[in-house]
Amino acid sequence: MRQHTRLQNANKFKLGLFGMNCSGSVATTAPERWNAGWPESRKAAQLADAAGIEFLLPIARWLGYGGTTDRHGTTFETLSWASAMLASTDEIVVFATVHAPLVHPAFAAKSCATADHVGAGRLGLNVVSGWNVGEFAMFGAHLLPHDERYRYTEEWLTVVKRIWLETEPFDFSGQHFKLTNVSGKPKPWGDGRPVLMSAGSSVQGREFAARHVDCLFMVITDEGKLAEEIAEIHKGNTGSEKLGVYASGHLISRATPKETKDYYHYLVHEKGDWGAAETAIAKRLEGESRSMPPERIMSMKERFISGGGTFPVVGSYDEAAATLKRLSDAGLDGMALAVVNYVNEVPIIRDEIIPRLERLGVRKAA
């Protein structure tokens, strides 16, 4: 991958915004919840860019979770969204998230190259294999058995990389793709290719990441075992470049512990959309996801409301920064954070969280 983007800066712990293209990162009926319209999305991206935040990571979502709020019911398609975000910012890296079985690799390669030129080399591609049965049915697509999904995605990504990097047309014959006279121009902007990420917490998902991408996007289920888990991931990485390990989280933070506790209670227990949480759990079980076992999912209704099942960074400004410092010390390279409202919360990250992380030594002073 390229070595000149913000993702290669001197900050030990990188920060991103997660799921900004989707409505309702927090499944709450509180009036300040995120609606994911274009004007507010552009404003939040520009605030994040100016604050020195490293990346934006969208979610590829096609159907919402129902309930009162229909969390993620309003979403922008991520390849188009990434192009628009790159045109509206200067330095931040913007990912597109693509379900490999729902987008042909030749189209994905062309669309990514287009966005990469818009952003002068700041595009990233997050490749996912999919789990949502209802969304696949919407496309008339078949959800393969878990392990086979990664074999499909391996062929898909091989085709994309070859289109980006090879100058002559090629044929490709695999189990899932048989393609003739494949080529694509323009190539990605400048030298190299976009940074590649994949999500996976299963053995198969992590082995795929170690072989094919630059960054693994994992789910943290037990902070106490995180350091051991990350060490095992790096042990299995046989590539010449170190695999970046990132995770998703949700940030709910106010100045004091009491203010944070009161706001959390308001969002989740007074205004929480428990119907959406039930639907989310049912969808995960239907997709037979191995990233989070069913018995674990059933105990996480509150986490789905507060942040879609991502890792909770909940506490005062000092407590939130200390939590991120612990994750960094465990070996995590960065976290993409979902918040209640990105326009309202990015200034808090900029003015309160980032300075504390600088003082804690995991980020360089701007």
C-alpha positions in Angstrom: 0.0 0.0 0.0 1.0 3.6 -0.2 3.1 5.1 2.5 2.1 8.8 2.4 -1.4 8.9 3.9 -2.5 10.0 7.3 -2.7 6.3 8.3 1.1 6.2 8.2 1.6 9.2 10.5 3.5 9.1 13.8 0.5 8.5 16.0 0.7 5.1 17.7 -3.0 4.9 18.2 -5.1 6.0 15.2 -8.7 7.3 15.4 -11.5 7.0 13.0 -15.3 7.6 12.8 -17.4 4.5 12.3 -20.7 4.1 10.5 -21.2 7.8 9.8 -23.0 6.9 6.5 -25.8 5.2 8.5 -28.6 6.6 10.6 -28.7 5.9 14.3 -25.2 4.7 15.4 -26.8 4.7 18.9 -30.3 3.0 18.8 -32.0 5.7 20.8 -35.1 7.9 20.2 -33.3 10.9 21.7 -33.8 13.8 19.3 -30.1 14.4 18.8 -29.6 10.9 17.3 -27.7 10.8 14.0 -29.9 11.0 10.8 -27.0 10.6 8.3 -28.1 13.3 5.8 -25.5 14.7 3.4 -25.0 18.2 4.8 -24.3 17.0 8.3 -22.2 14.1 7.0 -20.0 16.5 5.0 -19.7 18.9 8.0 -18.7 16.1 10.4 -16.1 14.8 7.9 -14.6 18.3 7.5 -14.5 18.7 11.3 -12.7 15.3 11.6 -10.3 16.2 8.8 -9.3 19.4 10.6 -9.0 17.7 13.9 -6.4 15.3 12.6 -8.6 12.1 12.9 -7.0 9.5 10.6 -9.9 7.8 8.8 -13.6 7.4 8.1 -15.0 3.9 8.0 -18.5 3.4 6.7 -20.8 0.4 7.1 -22.2 -1.4 4.0 -25.8 -1.7 5.0 -28.9 -2.2 2.8 -31.7 -2.8 5.3 -32.4 -1.3 8.7 -33.0 -3.1 12.0 -36.6 -2.0 12.5 -38.0 -1.0 15.8 -39.0 2.6 16.5 -35.8 4.1 15.1 -35.1 1.6 12.3 -31.4 1.9 13.1 -29.3 2.0 9.9 -32.5 2.2 7.8 -31.1 5.3 6.1 -27.7 4.7 4.6 -25.5 6.0 1.9 -23.9 3.5 -0.5 -20.2 3.5 0.4 -18.4 3.8 -2.9 -20.4 6.9 -3.9 -20.2 8.2 -0.4 -16.4 7.8 -0.3 -16.0 9.8 -3.5 -18.1 12.6 -2.1 -16.2 12.6 1.2 -12.9 12.6 -0.5 -13.9 15.6 -2.7 -15.0 17.4 0.5 -11.8 16.9 2.6 -8.1 17.4 2.3 -6.1 14.7 4.3 -8.3 12.2 6.0 -8.4 8.6 4.6 -11.9 7.6 3.6 -12.8 3.9 3.2 -15.5 2.3 1.1 -16.9 -0.9 2.5 -17.9 -3.5 -0.1 -19.7 -6.8 0.2 -17.7 -8.9 -2.2 -20.6 -11.2 -3.2 -22.9 -8.2 -4.0 -20.5 -6.2 -6.2 -18.6 -7.6 -9.2 -14.8 -7.2 -8.8 -14.3 -5.4 -12.2 -16.9 -2.8 -11.2 -15.4 -2.5 -7.7 -11.9 -2.0 -9.0 -13.1 0.7 -11.4 -15.2 2.5 -8.8 -12.4 2.5 -6.3 -9.9 3.8 -8.8 -12.3 6.6 -9.6 -12.7 7.6 -5.9 -8.9 7.2 -5.4 -8.3 9.9 -8.0 -10.9 12.1 -6.4 -9.0 11.9 -3.2 -5.5 11.9 -4.7 -4.6 8.6 -3.1 -6.6 8.7 0.1 -9.1 5.9 -0.6 -9.2 2.8 1.5 -11.2 -0.4 0.7 -12.8 -2.5 3.5 -13.7 -5.9 2.0 -16.4 -7.9 3.8 -17.8 -11.3 3.0 -21.3 -10.7 4.5 -23.6 -12.3 7.0 -27.0 -10.6 6.7 -29.4 -13.1 5.2 -32.1 -10.6 4.6 -29.8 -8.3 2.6 -28.5 -11.1 0.5 -32.1 -12.1 -0.3 -32.8 -8.6 -1.3 -30.1 -9.0 -4.0 -31.2 -12.5 -4.9 -27.7 -13.6 -3.8 -26.9 -16.8 -1.9 -25.1 -16.5 1.4 -22.3 -19.2 1.3 -21.3 -21.3 4.3 -19.0 -19.4 6.6 -15.6 -20.8 5.5 -16.5 -20.7 1.8 -17.3 -17.0 2.0 -13.6 -16.3 2.5 -12.6 -18.5 -0.4 -15.0 -16.5 -2.6 -13.7 -13.2 -1.3 -10.1 -14.3 -1.8 -10.8 -14.8 -5.5 -12.7 -11.5 -5.6 -9.9 -9.5 -4.1 -7.2 -11.2 -6.3 -9.1 -10.0 -9.4 -9.4 -6.5 -7.9 -5.7 -6.3 -7.1 -4.7 -7.6 -10.5 -6.9 -5.0 -12.3 -5.2 -2.2 -10.2 -1.6 -3.4 -10.6 -1.3 -5.2 -14.0 -0.8 -3.3 -17.2 -1.9 -6.1 -19.6 -5.3 -7.8 -19.9 -5.6 -11.1 -18.2 -7.8 -14.1 -17.9 -8.9 -15.5 -14.6 -10.2 -19.0 -13.9 -11.2 -19.9 -10.3 -14.0 -21.7 -8.5 -16.2 -18.7 -8.3 -15.0 -16.4 -11.2 -14.2 -17.3 -14.8 -13.3 -14.0 -16.5 -11.8 -13.2 -19.9 -9.7 -10.2 -21.1 -9.9 -8.4 -17.8 -8.3 -4.9 -17.5 -9.0 -1.5 -16.1 -7.9 2.1 -16.5 -7.2 4.4 -14.9 -5.1 2.6 -12.3 -5.3 3.9 -8.7 -3.8 7.4 -8.2 -0.1 7.7 -8.1 2.1 4.8 -7.0 0.8 1.7 -5.2 -2.8 0.9 -4.4 -5.4 1.8 -1.8 -5.0 0.5 1.8 -7.0 -2.7 2.2 -8.9 -3.7 5.3 -11.1 -6.7 6.1 -13.3 -7.5 9.1 -13.1 -10.8 10.8 -12.9 -12.4 14.3 -13.1 -16.0 13.2 -9.9 -18.0 12.5 -10.8 -18.0 8.8 -11.4 -14.3 8.8 -8.1 -13.5 10.5 -6.1 -15.9 8.2 -7.7 -14.2 5.2 -6.6 -10.8 6.6 -3.1 -11.9 7.2 -2.7 -13.1 3.6 -4.5 -10.4 1.7 -5.0 -7.1 3.4 -3.1 -4.4 5.3 -5.4 -4.0 8.3 -7.7 -6.3 10.3 -10.9 -4.9 11.7 -11.8 -7.0 14.8 -14.5 -7.2 17.4 -13.3 -6.9 21.0 -15.3 -9.3 23.1 -13.0 -9.5 26.2 -10.6 -6.6 26.9 -8.7 -8.8 29.4 -7.7 -11.2 26.6 -7.0 -8.5 23.9 -3.2 -8.4 24.2 -3.0 -12.2 23.9 -5.4 -12.1 21.0 -3.5 -9.5 19.1 -0.2 -11.3 19.8 -1.7 -14.4 18.2 -2.9 -12.4 15.2 0.6 -11.1 14.6 2.1 -14.5 15.1 0.0 -15.8 12.2 1.0 -12.9 10.0 3.7 -14.2 7.6 3.7 -11.2 5.3 6.6 -8.8 4.9 4.5 -5.9 6.3 3.0 -5.8 9.8 -0.8 -6.3 9.8 -2.5 -3.3 11.4 -5.1 -4.3 13.9 -8.1 -2.1 14.5 -11.5 -2.4 16.2 -14.8 -0.7 16.4 -16.1 1.1 19.5 -18.8 3.6 20.6 -17.9 6.7 22.5 -20.3 8.2 25.1 -18.3 10.7 27.1 -19.0 13.8 29.2 -16.8 15.9 31.5 -17.5 13.9 34.7 -18.4 10.3 35.5 -21.8 11.4 36.8 -22.6 13.4 33.7 -21.7 10.5 31.5 -23.6 8.0 33.6 -26.7 10.2 33.5 -26.4 10.8 29.7 -25.9 7.0 29.1 -29.0 6.2 31.2 -31.0 8.7 29.2 -29.9 7.4 25.8 -30.2 3.7 26.6 -32.6 3.1 29.4 -35.0 6.0 28.9 -34.8 6.5 25.2 -33.3 3.2 24.0 -34.9 1.3 21.1 -35.1 -2.2 22.5 -37.1 -3.5 19.5 -34.2 -2.6 17.2 -31.8 -4.5 19.5 -34.0 -7.6 19.3 -34.0 -7.4 15.5 -30.3 -7.0 15.4 -29.7 -10.1 17.5 -32.1 -12.1 15.4 -30.3 -11.0 12.2 -27.0 -12.0 13.6 -28.3 -15.5 14.6 -29.9 -15.9 11.2 -26.6 -15.2 9.5 -24.7 -17.8 11.6 -22.0 -15.2 12.4 -18.9 -16.7 14.0 -17.5 -13.3 14.9 -19.8 -13.2 17.9 -21.3 -16.5 19.2 -25.1 -16.6 19.7 -24.8 -17.0 23.5 -22.7 -13.9 23.6 -25.0 -11.9 21.3 -28.0 -12.7 23.6 -26.2 -10.9 26.5 -25.4 -7.8 24.5 -28.8 -6.1 24.0 -27.6 -3.0 25.9 -24.4 -2.8 23.8 -26.4 -3.0 20.6 -28.5 0.0 21.8 -25.5 2.0 22.9 -23.3 1.3 19.9 -24.4 -1.6 17.8 -22.4 -4.2 19.7 -19.1 -2.4 19.4 -16.6 -2.0 22.3 -17.9 0.6 24.8 -15.7 3.6 25.5 -18.0 5.1 28.1 -16.9 7.4 30.8 -15.6 10.9 31.6 -13.1 12.5 29.2 -10.3 11.2 31.5 -11.8 7.7 31.7 -12.4 7.5 27.9 -8.8 8.5 27.2 -7.6 6.0 29.7 -9.6 3.2 28.1 -8.1 4.0 24.7 -4.7 4.1 26.2 -5.3 0.5 27.6 -6.3 -0.7 24.2 -3.2 0.8 22.7 -1.0 -0.8 25.3 -2.6 -4.1 24.5 -1.4 -3.7 20.9 -4.4 -2.2 19.1 -3.3 0.2 16.4 -6.5 2.2 16.4 -10.3 2.4 16.8 -13.2 3.6 14.7 -15.7 5.2 17.0 -19.4 5.6 16.6 -21.1 8.4 18.5 -24.6 9.8 19.1 -24.2 12.7 16.7 -20.9 13.2 14.8 -21.3 16.9 14.3 -21.8 17.4 18.0 -19.2 14.8 19.2 -16.2 15.4 16.9 -15.4 18.7 18.7 -15.4 16.7 22.0 -12.9 14.2 20.5 -10.8 17.1 19.1 -10.8 19.3 22.3 -11.0 16.7 25.1 -10.1 13.2 24.0 -7.2 13.8 21.6 -5.3 16.2 24.0 -5.5 13.6 26.7 -4.2 10.9 24.4 -1.3 13.2 23.5 -0.5 13.6 27.2 -0.7 9.8 27.6 1.8 9.4 24.9 -0.2 7.5 22.3 -0.6 10.4 19.9 1.8 13.2 18.9 0.9 16.8 19.6 -0.4 18.5 16.5 
